[in-house]
Amino acid sequence: HAACVANLNKRLVAGVGDRALVWVQGSARLAIDSVPEPDLALLRSHSYRRGAPRPDDVLLVVEVAESSLRYNQTVKLPLYAGAGVPDVRISVDDVFA
């Protein structure tokens, strides 16, 4: 899992440069009672020192699903969709599903 996250992080950083912030296993406040920690997220380029990113800051969420594919599909995808995250991907073995 950690190696897959690291490999995807490297690819995302190379792809977006300084146009967005790659957030690795950091929390994002989606609702008052919902602060998930996606494996990777692309965020609008801000510092976030004063608080966790909010839904309108999140451009993309990536969940790595080596053993959690069903959980990510049935629990996390609806959570992100309900918060208005525009793009959510599930990665299996460094490949987006």
N, CA, C and O atoms as a GROMACS GRO file, in nm:
protein
  388
    1HIS      N    1   0.083  -0.119   0.000
    1HIS     CA    2   0.000   0.000   0.000
    1HIS      C    3   0.087   0.126   0.000
    1HIS      O    4   0.065   0.216  -0.080
    2ALA      N    5   0.185   0.131   0.089
    2ALA     CA    6   0.270   0.250   0.098
    2ALA      C    7   0.348   0.273  -0.031
    2ALA      O    8   0.362   0.387  -0.075
    3ALA      N    9   0.398   0.166  -0.091
    3ALA     CA   10   0.475   0.180  -0.216
    3ALA      C   11   0.385   0.230  -0.328
    3ALA      O   12   0.427   0.313  -0.409
    4CYS      N   13   0.263   0.182  -0.334
    4CYS     CA   14   0.168   0.226  -0.437
    4CYS      C   15   0.137   0.375  -0.418
    4CYS      O   16   0.134   0.450  -0.516
    5VAL      N   17   0.113   0.417  -0.295
    5VAL     CA   18   0.087   0.559  -0.267
    5VAL      C   19   0.207   0.643  -0.308
    5VAL      O   20   0.192   0.749  -0.369
    6ALA      N   21   0.327   0.597  -0.273
    6ALA     CA   22   0.448   0.672  -0.308
    6ALA      C   23   0.466   0.684  -0.458
    6ALA      O   24   0.501   0.791  -0.508
    7ASN      N   25   0.442   0.576  -0.532
    7ASN     CA   26   0.456   0.579  -0.678
    7ASN      C   27   0.354   0.672  -0.741
    7ASN      O   28   0.387   0.749  -0.831
    8LEU      N   29   0.230   0.666  -0.695
    8LEU     CA   30   0.127   0.755  -0.748
    8LEU      C   31   0.157   0.901  -0.712
    8LEU      O   32   0.135   0.990  -0.794
    9ASN      N   33   0.206   0.923  -0.592
    9ASN     CA   34   0.244   1.058  -0.551
    9ASN      C   35   0.349   1.115  -0.646
    9ASN      O   36   0.338   1.229  -0.691
   10LYS      N   37   0.449   1.038  -0.675
   10LYS     CA   38   0.555   1.083  -0.765
   10LYS      C   39   0.499   1.120  -0.902
   10LYS      O   40   0.537   1.223  -0.959
   11ARG      N   41   0.409   1.037  -0.955
   11ARG     CA   42   0.349   1.064  -1.086
   11ARG      C   43   0.261   1.188  -1.083
   11ARG      O   44   0.264   1.269  -1.176
   12LEU      N   45   0.183   1.204  -0.977
   12LEU     CA   46   0.095   1.322  -0.968
   12LEU      C   47   0.176   1.451  -0.954
   12LEU      O   48   0.146   1.550  -1.021
   13VAL      N   49   0.278   1.450  -0.870
   13VAL     CA   50   0.361   1.570  -0.853
   13VAL      C   51   0.425   1.608  -0.986
   13VAL      O   52   0.427   1.726  -1.022
   14ALA      N   53   0.477   1.509  -1.058
   14ALA     CA   54   0.539   1.537  -1.188
   14ALA      C   55   0.437   1.592  -1.287
   14ALA      O   56   0.469   1.678  -1.369
   15GLY      N   57   0.314   1.542  -1.279
   15GLY     CA   58   0.211   1.583  -1.374
   15GLY      C   59   0.152   1.720  -1.349
   15GLY      O   60   0.120   1.791  -1.444
   16VAL      N   61   0.138   1.758  -1.223
   16VAL     CA   62   0.071   1.886  -1.193
   16VAL      C   63   0.167   1.999  -1.163
   16VAL      O   64   0.128   2.116  -1.168
   17GLY      N   65   0.290   1.968  -1.132
   17GLY     CA   66   0.386   2.074  -1.101
   17GLY      C   67   0.336   2.161  -0.988
   17GLY      O   68   0.294   2.111  -0.883
   18ASP      N   69   0.340   2.293  -1.008
   18ASP     CA   70   0.293   2.384  -0.903
   18ASP      C   71   0.151   2.435  -0.928
   18ASP      O   72   0.107   2.531  -0.865
   19ARG      N   73   0.079   2.372  -1.021
   19ARG     CA   74  -0.059   2.412  -1.049
   19ARG      C   75  -0.156   2.365  -0.943
   19ARG      O   76  -0.266   2.419  -0.931
   20ALA      N   77  -0.117   2.263  -0.864
   20ALA     CA   78  -0.201   2.211  -0.757
   20ALA      C   79  -0.110   2.153  -0.650
   20ALA      O   80   0.010   2.133  -0.673
   21LEU      N   81  -0.167   2.127  -0.534
   21LEU     CA   82  -0.093   2.068  -0.424
   21LEU      C   83  -0.131   1.920  -0.413
   21LEU      O   84  -0.249   1.887  -0.408
   22VAL      N   85  -0.031   1.832  -0.411
   22VAL     CA   86  -0.057   1.690  -0.389
   22VAL      C   87  -0.055   1.667  -0.238
   22VAL      O   88   0.047   1.689  -0.172
   23TRP      N   89  -0.167   1.623  -0.185
   23TRP     CA   90  -0.190   1.605  -0.041
   23TRP      C   91  -0.184   1.455  -0.014
   23TRP      O   92  -0.268   1.381  -0.064
   24VAL      N   93  -0.086   1.410   0.062
   24VAL     CA   94  -0.065   1.267   0.085
   24VAL      C   95  -0.117   1.228   0.223
   24VAL      O   96  -0.066   1.274   0.325
   25GLN      N   97  -0.219   1.144   0.224
   25GLN     CA   98  -0.280   1.091   0.345
   25GLN      C   99  -0.308   1.198   0.450
   25GLN      O  100  -0.285   1.179   0.569
   26GLY      N  101  -0.357   1.312   0.402
   26GLY     CA  102  -0.396   1.420   0.491
   26GLY      C  103  -0.547   1.429   0.499
   26GLY      O  104  -0.617   1.381   0.410
   27SER      N  105  -0.596   1.489   0.604
   27SER     CA  106  -0.741   1.498   0.621
   27SER      C  107  -0.800   1.609   0.536
   27SER      O  108  -0.733   1.706   0.500
   28ALA      N  109  -0.927   1.592   0.504
   28ALA     CA  110  -1.003   1.691   0.429
   28ALA      C  111  -1.141   1.701   0.494
   28ALA      O  112  -1.210   1.600   0.509
   29ARG      N  113  -1.182   1.821   0.532
   29ARG     CA  114  -1.312   1.837   0.597
   29ARG      C  115  -1.422   1.841   0.491
   29ARG      O  116  -1.436   1.940   0.419
   30LEU      N  117  -1.499   1.732   0.484
   30LEU     CA  118  -1.607   1.724   0.385
   30LEU      C  119  -1.740   1.769   0.443
   30LEU      O  120  -1.828   1.816   0.371
   31ALA      N  121  -1.754   1.755   0.574
   31ALA     CA  122  -1.876   1.797   0.644
   31ALA      C  123  -1.838   1.817   0.790
   31ALA      O  124  -1.725   1.786   0.830
   32ILE      N  125  -1.929   1.867   0.868
   32ILE     CA  126  -1.901   1.890   1.010
   32ILE      C  127  -1.854   1.762   1.078
   32ILE      O  128  -1.765   1.765   1.163
   33ASP      N  129  -1.915   1.650   1.042
   33ASP     CA  130  -1.882   1.523   1.107
   33ASP      C  131  -1.805   1.428   1.015
   33ASP      O  132  -1.802   1.307   1.041
   34SER      N  133  -1.744   1.478   0.910
   34SER     CA  134  -1.675   1.392   0.815
   34SER      C  135  -1.540   1.452   0.776
   34SER      O  136  -1.532   1.554   0.708
   35VAL      N  137  -1.433   1.386   0.822
   35VAL     CA  138  -1.298   1.432   0.792
   35VAL      C  139  -1.214   1.310   0.750
   35VAL      O  140  -1.128   1.265   0.826
   36PRO      N  141  -1.240   1.258   0.630
   36PRO     CA  142  -1.164   1.140   0.586
   36PRO      C  143  -1.020   1.177   0.552
   36PRO      O  144  -0.986   1.294   0.536
   37GLU      N  145  -0.937   1.076   0.541
   37GLU     CA  146  -0.797   1.093   0.504
   37GLU      C  147  -0.770   1.012   0.378
   37GLU      O  148  -0.724   0.898   0.386
   38PRO      N  149  -0.797   1.069   0.261
   38PRO     CA  150  -0.771   0.996   0.137
   38PRO      C  151  -0.622   0.968   0.122
   38PRO      O  152  -0.538   1.040   0.176
   39ASP      N  153  -0.590   0.862   0.048
   39ASP     CA  154  -0.449   0.830   0.026
   39ASP      C  155  -0.378   0.944  -0.044
   39ASP      O  156  -0.267   0.981  -0.007
   40LEU      N  157  -0.441   1.000  -0.145
   40LEU     CA  158  -0.386   1.114  -0.218
   40LEU      C  159  -0.500   1.206  -0.258
   40LEU      O  160  -0.612   1.162  -0.283
   41ALA      N  161  -0.470   1.334  -0.262
   41ALA     CA  162  -0.568   1.429  -0.312
   41ALA      C  163  -0.494   1.541  -0.385
   41ALA      O  164  -0.384   1.579  -0.347
   42LEU      N  165  -0.556   1.591  -0.489
   42LEU     CA  166  -0.507   1.713  -0.553
   42LEU      C  167  -0.593   1.827  -0.502
   42LEU      O  168  -0.716   1.822  -0.509
   43LEU      N  169  -0.527   1.929  -0.451
   43LEU     CA  170  -0.597   2.043  -0.393
   43LEU      C  171  -0.562   2.171  -0.466
   43LEU      O  172  -0.457   2.182  -0.530
   44ARG      N  173  -0.651   2.267  -0.455
   44ARG     CA  174  -0.617   2.401  -0.503
   44ARG      C  175  -0.491   2.445  -0.428
   44ARG      O  176  -0.473   2.411  -0.311
   45SER      N  177  -0.409   2.519  -0.492
   45SER     CA  178  -0.279   2.557  -0.438
   45SER      C  179  -0.291   2.664  -0.330
   45SER      O  180  -0.288   2.783  -0.359
   46HIS      N  181  -0.306   2.620  -0.205
   46HIS     CA  182  -0.309   2.706  -0.087
   46HIS      C  183  -0.221   2.641   0.020
   46HIS      O  184  -0.175   2.529   0.000
   47SER      N  185  -0.196   2.709   0.130
   47SER     CA  186  -0.109   2.652   0.234
   47SER      C  187  -0.183   2.558   0.329
   47SER      O  188  -0.122   2.462   0.377
   48TYR      N  189  -0.311   2.580   0.357
   48TYR     CA  190  -0.392   2.499   0.448
   48TYR      C  191  -0.335   2.495   0.589
   48TYR      O  192  -0.360   2.399   0.662
   49ARG      N  193  -0.260   2.595   0.629
   49ARG     CA  194  -0.205   2.600   0.764
   49ARG      C  195  -0.312   2.633   0.868
   49ARG      O  196  -0.297   2.601   0.986
   50ARG      N  197  -0.418   2.696   0.824
   50ARG     CA  198  -0.523   2.737   0.918
   50ARG      C  199  -0.638   2.638   0.927
   50ARG      O  200  -0.733   2.661   1.001
   51GLY      N  201  -0.630   2.530   0.854
   51GLY     CA  202  -0.736   2.431   0.862
   51GLY      C  203  -0.732   2.334   0.746
   51GLY      O  204  -0.669   2.358   0.644
   52ALA      N  205  -0.801   2.224   0.765
   52ALA     CA  206  -0.806   2.120   0.663
   52ALA      C  207  -0.876   2.171   0.538
   52ALA      O  208  -0.962   2.259   0.546
   53PRO      N  209  -0.840   2.116   0.423
   53PRO     CA  210  -0.909   2.152   0.299
   53PRO      C  211  -1.059   2.124   0.310
   53PRO      O  212  -1.101   2.030   0.379
   54ARG      N  213  -1.137   2.204   0.242
   54ARG     CA  214  -1.282   2.187   0.237
   54ARG      C  215  -1.318   2.128   0.100
   54ARG      O  216  -1.233   2.125   0.012
   55PRO      N  217  -1.441   2.082   0.082
   55PRO     CA  218  -1.477   2.017  -0.045
   55PRO      C  219  -1.445   2.098  -0.170
   55PRO      O  220  -1.403   2.041  -0.270
   56ASP      N  221  -1.463   2.230  -0.165
   56ASP     CA  222  -1.436   2.309  -0.285
   56ASP      C  223  -1.287   2.327  -0.312
   56ASP      O  224  -1.249   2.380  -0.417
   57ASP      N  225  -1.201   2.286  -0.219
   57ASP     CA  226  -1.056   2.288  -0.241
   57ASP      C  227  -1.007   2.161  -0.311
   57ASP      O  228  -0.899   2.159  -0.370
   58VAL      N  229  -1.087   2.055  -0.304
   58VAL     CA  230  -1.045   1.923  -0.352
   58VAL      C  231  -1.078   1.908  -0.500
   58VAL      O  232  -1.194   1.917  -0.540
   59LEU      N  233  -0.976   1.885  -0.580
   59LEU     CA  234  -0.992   1.866  -0.724
   59LEU      C  235  -1.001   1.719  -0.762
   59LEU      O  236  -1.071   1.683  -0.857
   60LEU      N  237  -0.932   1.635  -0.687
   60LEU     CA  238  -0.924   1.491  -0.716
   60LEU      C  239  -0.890   1.418  -0.588
   60LEU      O  240  -0.808   1.464  -0.509
   61VAL      N  241  -0.953   1.303  -0.567
   61VAL     CA  242  -0.919   1.212  -0.458
   61VAL      C  243  -0.878   1.080  -0.519
   61VAL      O  244  -0.943   1.030  -0.611
   62VAL      N  245  -0.771   1.022  -0.466
   62VAL     CA  246  -0.726   0.889  -0.508
   62VAL      C  247  -0.720   0.801  -0.384
   62VAL      O  248  -0.653   0.834  -0.287
   63GLU      N  249  -0.790   0.690  -0.389
   63GLU     CA  250  -0.782   0.589  -0.284
   63GLU      C  251  -0.711   0.467  -0.341
   63GLU      O  252  -0.746   0.419  -0.449
   64VAL      N  253  -0.611   0.417  -0.270
   64VAL     CA  254  -0.540   0.296  -0.310
   64VAL      C  255  -0.612   0.178  -0.246
   64VAL      O  256  -0.636   0.176  -0.126
   65ALA      N  257  -0.647   0.080  -0.328
   65ALA     CA  258  -0.735  -0.027  -0.282
   65ALA      C  259  -0.674  -0.165  -0.302
   65ALA      O  260  -0.730  -0.248  -0.374
   66GLU      N  261  -0.562  -0.189  -0.240
   66GLU     CA  262  -0.503  -0.322  -0.252
   66GLU      C  263  -0.590  -0.427  -0.184
   66GLU      O  264  -0.603  -0.539  -0.234
   67SER      N  265  -0.649  -0.393  -0.069
   67SER     CA  266  -0.735  -0.489   0.001
   67SER      C  267  -0.869  -0.428   0.039
   67SER      O  268  -0.950  -0.493   0.106
   68SER      N  269  -0.894  -0.305  -0.003
   68SER     CA  270  -1.014  -0.234   0.043
   68SER      C  271  -1.103  -0.186  -0.072
   68SER      O  272  -1.174  -0.087  -0.058
   69LEU      N  273  -1.099  -0.256  -0.184
   69LEU     CA  274  -1.174  -0.211  -0.302
   69LEU      C  275  -1.323  -0.198  -0.272
   69LEU      O  276  -1.384  -0.095  -0.302
   70ARG      N  277  -1.382  -0.301  -0.214
   70ARG     CA  278  -1.527  -0.297  -0.186
   70ARG      C  279  -1.561  -0.182  -0.090
   70ARG      O  280  -1.659  -0.111  -0.111
   71TYR      N  281  -1.482  -0.164   0.015
   71TYR     CA  282  -1.506  -0.056   0.110
   71TYR      C  283  -1.496   0.080   0.041
   71TYR      O  284  -1.581   0.167   0.062
   72ASN      N  285  -1.395   0.097  -0.040
   72ASN     CA  286  -1.380   0.224  -0.112
   72ASN      C  287  -1.497   0.249  -0.206
   72ASN      O  288  -1.543   0.363  -0.219
   73GLN      N  289  -1.545   0.145  -0.272
   73GLN     CA  290  -1.657   0.160  -0.366
   73GLN      C  291  -1.789   0.186  -0.295
   73GLN      O  292  -1.870   0.266  -0.343
   74THR      N  293  -1.811   0.121  -0.182
   74THR     CA  294  -1.943   0.129  -0.118
   74THR      C  295  -1.953   0.235  -0.009
   74THR      O  296  -2.062   0.282   0.021
   75VAL      N  297  -1.841   0.272   0.051
   75VAL     CA  298  -1.844   0.370   0.160
   75VAL      C  299  -1.780   0.503   0.119
   75VAL      O  300  -1.842   0.609   0.130
   76LYS      N  301  -1.657   0.497   0.071
   76LYS     CA  302  -1.584   0.621   0.045
   76LYS      C  303  -1.632   0.694  -0.080
   76LYS      O  304  -1.646   0.817  -0.078
   77LEU      N  305  -1.659   0.623  -0.189
   77LEU     CA  306  -1.706   0.692  -0.310
   77LEU      C  307  -1.833   0.771  -0.284
   77LEU      O  308  -1.840   0.888  -0.322
   78PRO      N  309  -1.936   0.712  -0.220
   78PRO     CA  310  -2.056   0.792  -0.192
   78PRO      C  311  -2.028   0.911  -0.099
   78PRO      O  312  -2.091   1.016  -0.112
   79LEU      N  313  -1.935   0.895  -0.005
   79LEU     CA  314  -1.900   1.004   0.085
   79LEU      C  315  -1.841   1.122   0.007
   79LEU      O  316  -1.882   1.236   0.026
   80TYR      N  317  -1.746   1.093  -0.080
   80TYR     CA  318  -1.684   1.199  -0.160
   80TYR      C  319  -1.785   1.260  -0.258
   80TYR      O  320  -1.788   1.382  -0.276
   81ALA      N  321  -1.865   1.177  -0.321
   81ALA     CA  322  -1.965   1.228  -0.415
   81ALA      C  323  -2.066   1.318  -0.344
   81ALA      O  324  -2.102   1.423  -0.396
   82GLY      N  325  -2.109   1.277  -0.226
   82GLY     CA  326  -2.205   1.356  -0.150
   82GLY      C  327  -2.149   1.492  -0.108
   82GLY      O  328  -2.225   1.587  -0.088
   83ALA      N  329  -2.018   1.500  -0.094
   83ALA     CA  330  -1.953   1.626  -0.056
   83ALA      C  331  -1.922   1.713  -0.176
   83ALA      O  332  -1.879   1.827  -0.161
   84GLY      N  333  -1.944   1.659  -0.297
   84GLY     CA  334  -1.921   1.737  -0.417
   84GLY      C  335  -1.780   1.731  -0.472
   84GLY      O  336  -1.741   1.816  -0.553
   85VAL      N  337  -1.701   1.632  -0.429
   85VAL     CA  338  -1.566   1.617  -0.485
   85VAL      C  339  -1.582   1.581  -0.633
   85VAL      O  340  -1.649   1.484  -0.665
   86PRO      N  341  -1.521   1.659  -0.723
   86PRO     CA  342  -1.548   1.642  -0.866
   86PRO      C  343  -1.490   1.517  -0.931
   86PRO      O  344  -1.542   1.472  -1.033
   87ASP      N  345  -1.384   1.460  -0.874
   87ASP     CA  346  -1.321   1.344  -0.938
   87ASP      C  347  -1.263   1.255  -0.830
   87ASP      O  348  -1.182   1.299  -0.749
   88VAL      N  349  -1.304   1.130  -0.829
   88VAL     CA  350  -1.254   1.031  -0.733
   88VAL      C  351  -1.208   0.910  -0.811
   88VAL      O  352  -1.281   0.858  -0.896
   89ARG      N  353  -1.088   0.865  -0.782
   89ARG     CA  354  -1.032   0.748  -0.850
   89ARG      C  355  -0.992   0.646  -0.746
   89ARG      O  356  -0.949   0.680  -0.635
   90ILE      N  357  -1.006   0.519  -0.783
   90ILE     CA  358  -0.957   0.409  -0.701
   90ILE      C  359  -0.842   0.348  -0.777
   90ILE      O  360  -0.855   0.315  -0.896
   91SER      N  361  -0.730   0.331  -0.710
   91SER     CA  362  -0.611   0.276  -0.774
   91SER      C  363  -0.586   0.135  -0.722
   91SER      O  364  -0.588   0.110  -0.601
   92VAL      N  365  -0.562   0.044  -0.814
   92VAL     CA  366  -0.524  -0.093  -0.780
   92VAL      C  367  -0.392  -0.119  -0.850
   92VAL      O  368  -0.384  -0.115  -0.973
   93ASP      N  369  -0.287  -0.146  -0.773
   93ASP     CA  370  -0.153  -0.172  -0.829
   93ASP      C  371  -0.104  -0.057  -0.918
   93ASP      O  372  -0.061  -0.082  -1.030
   94ASP      N  373  -0.110   0.064  -0.871
   94ASP     CA  374  -0.064   0.184  -0.943
   94ASP      C  375  -0.143   0.214  -1.069
   94ASP      O  376  -0.099   0.292  -1.153
   95VAL      N  377  -0.260   0.152  -1.084
   95VAL     CA  378  -0.344   0.174  -1.202
   95VAL      C  379  -0.478   0.227  -1.152
   95VAL      O  380  -0.533   0.175  -1.055
   96PHE      N  381  -0.531   0.330  -1.217
   96PHE     CA  382  -0.661   0.383  -1.178
   96PHE      C  383  -0.772   0.293  -1.229
   96PHE      O  384  -0.776   0.259  -1.347
   97ALA      N  385  -0.863   0.255  -1.138
   97ALA     CA  386  -0.978   0.172  -1.176
   97ALA      C  387  -1.098   0.260  -1.204
   97ALA      O  388  -1.205   0.209  -1.238
   0.00000   0.00000   0.00000
